[in-house]
């Protein structure tokens, strides 16, 4: 659409609007003229309030029954203006309603998402239960066809397999326990017996340093040359001379005791 067409439409719209305004003004003038005629025709005698009310009712009845309703002429923009005002009012009210219910709509949306998630979980659970029920029915059907001795034999095989698995796990746990005792707990116990820190204060203790002993502050003493027999006598006093010496006296009675216990409890 070019500029000339736009100018023509604008002129037509302006002309229609001006004509509608003139038509409304003409109607106003007509009603004013009729009102003046009625006032001029009235007598000078003042009317009572009841008479005035009667005159007004009569005039309204006459106007409503005899006068034709005002309708805009063909091509008038008044209907379009009224429709535009109504549409604008509806849009404004709709926006106000949406803004006032935005929080509620968001809450309902979140609730809907939560319900959908719960429904999905319920479907998954239902499928899992259905599969489990089908598997149990198949198992019951298979066992119903088995002889009593076959069923008993199957139960015994299951018990033997569980017992074997439990024994294997028990041995692994026992080996781990004895390994902890040999490598960590026994040196800490020996250090505590020799006057060192209590068990748990230090996590790593070298067995070669235990023979040197600890000072009053609980710290390791520095070993001196030619004191091997003295250190060994001190170890014998603590653990007992009957325990013997192994690898130059580096292993305590605790370790020998736990090794004996391990060999008795854990078959190699």
N, C-alpha and C positions, 0 to 999 in steps of 0.2 A: 504494500500500500504506500503510494507516494504522498508527498506533502500536500498536494492539491486535494486529494480525497479526504485526508485528515482534516484540512481546513473546512471542507464542505460539511463533514459530519459534525464538527464543532459548531458551525453556524446553525445547522438544523437543530442541534440540541439546545443551543442558546435561544433560538426562536421559540421552540416548544416550551421551554422553561418560562420565557417571558409571557407567552400566551396563557399558560396556566396561571401565572401570577395575576395577570389582568383579569382572567375569568373569576378567580377568587375575590379579587377586589370588587368586581362588578356585583357579585352576589352579596358581599358585605354592604355595598351601597344600597342595593335593593332592600335589604332587611332594615337598614337604617331609615330609608325613606318610608317604609311601611310603619316603622315604629313612630316616626314623627307624625304621620297621618293619624295614627291612633291617638297620640297625645293631643293633637290639635282638635280631634273630634270629641274629646272628653269635655264634659261640662265643668263649670267652675265649682260645682257642689262637691265638697270633699266626700270621699267614700270611706265607709267604715272598713276596718281590717277584713271583715268577712266578705264585703263586696269586692274589695281588691283581690282577695284570693279567688273569688268566683270569676272575676274578669280574667285573671291570669290563666286559670284552668280552661276557661272558654277559648282564649287565644291559642293556648297550646293544643287544645283539641282540634281547633280549626286548622292550625298549621299542619298538624300530623295527618289530618284526613284529606285536606284539599290540596296542599302543596306537594309538588312532585319532589322526590328525593334528589339531592344534588349528586350528579355523577360527572366525572371528568369526561371531557370530549375525547373523541378518537385521536390517538396519537399523543395524548397528554403524558407527561413524564411523572405525574403524581403517583400512579400505581408503582412505577419503578422505584421512586423515592421511598414510598412506604415499605415496599418489599426489602429495599436495601437497609432501611433502619431496623426492620425486624430481623434480618439476617445478621446484622452487626450485633444486635442485642443477644441473639441466640449464641453467637460465637463467644461473646464476652462471658455469658453465663456458663457455657461449656468449659471455657478455660478456667474459670473460678472453681468450678466443680472438680475438674481434674487436679488442680493444685491442692485443693483441700483433701483429696483422697489419694494423693501420691504415696504417702507413707503406708497407708493401708494396702494399696495395690502392690507395693514392693514387698510388704510382709506376706501377702497372699502368694506372690510369685515365689518367694523363698520356701514357703510351706509346700507349694506344688512341687518344686524341685526335690524337697526332702521326701515327699510322698512317692515320687517317682523312683527315687533311690531305694526306698524301703520296699516298694513293689518289686523292683528288680532283684533285691536280695531274697525276697520271699519266693520268687520264681526259681532262683538258683537253689534255695534250700529245698523247695518242693521237688525239683529234678533230682537232687542228691538223695533225698529220702525215697523217691520212687525207684531209683537205681538200687539203693540198698535193700529195699523190700523185695525187689525182683531177684537180687542175688541170694537173699535169705530163703526165698521160696525155692529157688533152684537147688540150694544146698539141702533144704529139708526134703525135697523130692528125691535128690540123690541118696540121702541117708535112709530114706524110707525103703529104698530098693536094696540096701545093703543088709547082709546077714548080721546078727548080733556079734559074732566073733570077729567079723571084719571091722565093725564099728569100734569094738574094744581094742583091736590091734591098731587102728588109726589113732585112737586116743592115746595109747601107750607110746606110739611113735612121736606124737606131738609133745607129750610130757618129756620124753627122752631128749628131743631136740631143745626144748626150753631149758632142761637141766644142764645140758651141755653148754648152751649159750651162757647161762648163769655162772657155771664153773669157769668158763673162759674169762668172763668179765671180772669174777672174783679174783682170779689169779693176776689179771692185769692191775687191778686196784691194789692187791697186796704187794706186787712188785714195786708199784709206784710209791706205796707207803714206806716199804723197807729202803728203797733208794733215797727217799727224803730223810729217813732216820740216819742212814749211813753217811750221807754227804752233807747234811745240814744240821740235824738235831743233835747227833752224837758229839760233834765238836763244840757246839754251844753248851751242852750239858757239862762237858769236861772243863770248858773255860769257867763256867760258874762254880764248879767244885774247886777249882784252883784259885778262887778268889777274884776272878774276873767279873765282867758284866753279866747280868742275869740273862737268861734265855730270851732272845728277841731284841735285845739292845743292839747287838751286832749280828748281821745276817751271814757273814762269811768268816770262818775261823780256819787258819792253817794248822793242821795237826802238828807240824814240825815246830810251831811256835809255842805249843802248850807246855812243853817240858821246861821252858825258861821261866814259867810262872808269871805272876802279876804283882805289881807293886801295890802300895796302900791306896793309890788312886784308881786301881782297877785297870791299869795299863800294862801292856806286855813289857817284860824285862828284856833287855838286850842279852842274848846268849854270849857267854865267854868261853874261850878255848879251854880244854881239859876238864870240863864240868859235865861230861856225858854221863859218868857213873852217878854223880850227884843228882842229875835230872832224872835218871832212871830210878834211883832209890825213892825219889819223891813221888814218881808215878806209881811205883809199887806200893808205897804207903797209902795212896789214895785208892787204887784199884785192886790191890792185893798182889803179892809176889807170886802166888800160885798160878796166876794167869799166864805167866811166861812172857817171852818177848818174841815179837814177829817183826821182821824187816827192821831190825835195829830199834825196837820199842816204839814204833810210830803209831801203833793201833791200840786203842784202849779196850778195856773189858766190855764197855758198852757195845762196841762194834762186833766183838766176838760173840757176845750174847745174842745180838740181833741177827747175826749171820747164822748162828745155830738155830734160832727160831725160824728164820726164813727157809733154811734147808728142810726143816721139819714140816712147815706149812705149805710151802710152794714147791711142788715137784719140778725138778729141772728136766 
